[in-house]
Amino acid sequence: MANEECRKLFIDKGLTYKDINKEKIEKLKELLEIELFEFGKTNTEIRMELTKAERQRNIKEFNEDGSLHEYFFRIKGTYFSVREAISFNPDGFIGFAGWADSTNVQPMLSAFNKWVSEIC
């Protein structure tokens, strides 16, 4: 699966940031943790996990009505301390590990794909 396919799936399911609340973000976090763990079992060169820095940013994550404003999942890995995993940018763009190659981005894409399927 590729980045654009995940973005298209989100749109095709009719989702917007208004449909995403804190509970749904927590579900994505759970799926992302599972996918990163599974990826680490088969890929010995890079191990990745969510980092607490993901929660330490002083940003407006949710609007007053509880809908998503912006959110950034961050991970740490074998050779880096903090990088983007999945980002919900305030302009509506959804990013997937812009630093990663087509192999290392797969846990993020897989988690996102499963998440979209579960919340729709």
N, C-alpha and C positions, 0 to 999 in steps of 0.2 A: 504494500500500500504506500502511496505517496502523499505528501503534504496537501497538495491540491485536491486529491480525492477525499481527504478528511474534511476539508473546508466545504467541499461540494456536498458531502453527506449532511453536514450541519444545516446547510441552506435548503437542500432538497427535503429534509424532514420538517422544514418550516420553522426551525428554531431561530431565536434571536436572544440577545442578552436579557430581555425581559422575561424569558422562560427559565432563566437560570437563577437559582437562589443558593443560599449557604448549604442547604442539605444536598443539593445536586453537586456542588463543588466538592463537598466531603466525599461523595460517592466516587467522583473522578479521582480524588486523592487516593482512595482505597485501591481502585483499579490500577492506578499508576504505580503504587508501591508493589503490587503483585507482579505487574509486568516487568518492572525493574529487577525484582528478585529472580524471576524466571530467566530473564535475559542474562543475569550474572551467573547462573548455573551452567550455561552453555558457552559463554564468552569469558575466557579467563584473562584476556588482555585488558578489559575495562569492566569495572564494577561500578554501578551507579545507585544512588539512593537519594530520596528527598532530603533536603536540608532545612533546618529551622529558619534559615534566612528567608525562606519563602513567606513566613508569617511575620517577619520583623520590619517589613517596609511600612512606612507611614503613608499609605495611600487610601483613597476612598474605594474600598473593594465593592461595597454594595450601596445601592440607592436607598432612599428613605422607604420606598415600597418593598424593599427586600430583594429587588432584582439586581443582577450583576452590573457593576459599573466597569471594573477592571480587576484582573487577578493574574498573578504570576506564580507558577510553580517553578521552583528552582531545585537543582540537584547538585550533588557533589560526586566526584568519581575518583578513580585510581590516580589520575594525574592532574586533577583540577579541583578547586575548592567550591566554586559556585558558578553554575551556568543555567541558562534558561532551559526548561523542559517543555512546558506548554504555557503560552501567554495569551490572555484575553486582553487585548489592548483597548484603550478607551475609544479609539476610532472604529472599533468593530473588527479589526484584523485579528485573526487567531494564528499565532506562531507556534511552530514545532521545532525546538532545538536547532536553531539556525546555524549553530556551530558544528552540528553532527553530519556525518556522511550518511549514505542511504541505509547502512546497516545499523549504526548506533542510534538512529532516530526511531527505529521500529518499535521499541517499547512504548514510546510516547504516542505513536500513531495507533498502535494496537489498543492501548488503554482508552484513547479518545474514541475510536471506532466502537468499542464495546460499550462505552459510556453513552454515546448518542443512541445506540440501539436500545439500551436499557431505559433511558429516560423518555423515549417516545412510545 
